[in-house]
Amino acid sequence: MGFLTGTSWTLPTVAKRGALSESYKRIFLKWEIVRGWIPAILFAAVAVAIEIFFFNYMVGRGLVDKQVSIPIGAWTLPVSIALFLSLGNVVVLLTLWMNVFVSTAYVKAGPDRQVRRMLYPLRMVRVATLVLTPFTILLFVPYIVESVGFVRFVDSVSTSIPQIRQGAIDFYNWSFGVSRIDASTRFIMSQLAAALGAVTVAALQMWRVKGARNLMLLLRRRK
């Protein structure tokens, strides 16, 4: 009978669709509660620490810390232009982290509340790593590559592997030419490149999650 009615063929398909279109629950509701704003403050503090460290590093490399005075009543507030740009990137990073986390704050409906509470901080840390890692790499790697220790390392490796020596020489001839750009311009370029990298990675993650969610909704409608 199953063969004649086609039941044996349709049940696996229905089961497969049901598994793919399982309902999901949100593990996060709003940022106004303690579970929302305390992690946001911690993330902002980490981002500020990265930016201040990079700012001080660039000042040591010759960056001129130009300041403008903003009048506030009877007082004037000195504001560093470079530090203001750095803190602007902190706002960008915080916004990216919040948006990516909200878009991925879903778990399958099966796990109980305790499991979801365990997944909550883990998901936050994962998204924070996803946003901060490309930003930090693009911010610091160009200067690490130019450091004396790294140049010696590349020289020793290229000496032992002659096939890559010419490529290493060409790369460093180009990079040393770029290093002659004034520190202020390099600071701005580094900040823009790092922010663009973080935005790109965050956008790809949100696009991937959105695509998977749309697929589940489509399967649920066809069920």
N, C-alpha and C positions, 0 to 999 in steps of 0.2 A: 504493500500500500504506500509505503514511504516513497518507493521508486516511482509509482504511478502518479502520486500527487505532487511530487517534487519537494516534499518536506525535507528529505535528507540533503537536498542541495541548498535550500534556503536557510536552514538553521545555522550552519557555520557562518554564512554571510551576515545574518542578523547578530550572531554572537560577536563577530569581529567588529561590526559597526558599533555595537553597544560598548565594547571595550575601548574603542577609540573616542567615542562621544561621551565618556563618563563625565559626570558633573563635577565641577571644581568649586572650591570655596576660597574666599579671600582670607588671607592671614593678616591683613592690615586694613583699617577702616579710615582713620583720619590722622593728620599730623598734629592736631591741637592737643591730643592727649599726651601723658607722660611718656608712653612707649614710642611716641613719634618725635617729640622735640628734643628729648635727651640724646638719642642717637644722632639727630641732625646737628646738635651742638658739638658732639664728639667728632663727627665727620668734618665739620667746618674747622674745628681746632687743628685736626691733622692737616687739612689743606692749607690753613694759615701757616702752620709750622714749615711745610714744604716751601711755600712761597717766600717766607722770611729768610729761610736758609739760603735759597737761591738768590734772593736780593742781596744779602750780605756777601755771598760768594762773588757776585758780579761787581759789587762795590770794591772788593779786594782785587778784581781784575781790571779796574780802571773806570767803572761806571760812575759817572758824575751824578750825584743825587741832587737834582734840581728841585727846589721847593718854591711853592707859591703861597702867599699869605692871604687867607680868607678872613675878612673882617666879620666878627660876630659881636655886635654891640660895641662895647668899649674895648674889646680884646681882638686880637688877631690870631688866627690858628694857622700855623705853618703846615702845609700838606705836601708830602713828597709825591711827585708825578709818577715816578717809577713804582713806588710802593702802592699808589692808588691803582695803577694798572694791575699789579699783582693781586690786590684784594678784589678787583673786578673779576679776575679769573677764579677766585674762590667762590664768588657768587655763581659763576657759570658751572663750576664743578658741583656745587651743592644742588643746583637746579637739575643737572643731569642725573645725579644720584637719586634724587627724589622721584623723578619721572621714570627712570628705569626700574626702580624698586616697585613703584606702584603698578607698573605694567607687568611685572613678573610675580606679584604677591598673590599667587594662586597655588593651592595644593589640591590633590584629589579629595573628594568628599569623604573618603573612607577613614583617614586618620582621625583619631579623637583630638580633643582640645589640647591635651598635654603634648602630643606629637607636634601639633601646629605651633605651640608656644616654643618648642625646641627649634623648629624650622625657621621661626621668625628672625632671631638674631643671626643665625647662620646665613640666611638669605641676604640680610642687610650687609654682613661682612663680605659676602661674595660679590654683591653689586658694587660695594665700595672699592674692592680690589679691581673689579672690571673697569671702573672709571679712573681710579688714581694711577693704575699701573702704566697705561699708555701715556698719560700726561707726564708722569715723572720720568719715564724713559726718554721721551722726546725733549724734555726740558734739560736733562743732564748729560745724555749720551754724547752730544756733539763736543762737549768740553772734556769728557772722560777720554774720548778718542784722541784728543790733542794733548793729553797729559804726558809727561815725560816717561812715567812708568809704563803706560800703555804703548807708547812709541817703541820703547826698548823691547817690550814683549813681542810686538809685531815684527820688529827687526830680527829678533832671535828665531821666530817661527819662519819668516821668509828666508832666512839664511839656511835653515834646515830643509826648507821646501823651495828650491830655486824656481819652480814653475809659477809661484805666486809673487815672487819678489818684484817683478816689474809692475804688476798691478798695484802692489802696496806702495811703490814709489810714486806712481801716477796719482793714486788717491791722496797721498800726503802732500804732494805738490799742489793739488787742488785745494785741499783743506787748509793748508798754511796760507794760501792766497785769500781764502774766505776769512781766516782769523785776523787779517789786517783791517777788516771792517771795524769801525769804532764800536766801543762797548755798548753805547746806548742803542744803536741800530741792532746789534746782535741780541740785546736784551729783549727788544720788542719782537724781533723775529722768533726768538725762542718761545716767548709767551704765546704768540699767535699760532705757531706750529704745534705746541703742546695742547692748546685749547682745541684746535682743529682735529687733532688726533683723538682726543677724548670724545669730542662730539661725534666723530665718525664711528668709533667703536660703540658708543651708546646708541646711536641711531641704528646700527646693524643689529644690535641685540634686541631693541624694541621692534624692529621690522621682523626679525625671526620669531619672536614671541607672538606678535600680532598675526603673522601668517599661520602659525600652528593653531592659534585660537580660532581663526576664521575657518580652518579646515575642520576642527571639531564641531563648530556650529553647523557647517554644511552637512557633515555626516549625521548630526543629530536631526536635522530637518528631513533628511532622506530616510531616516529610520522608520 
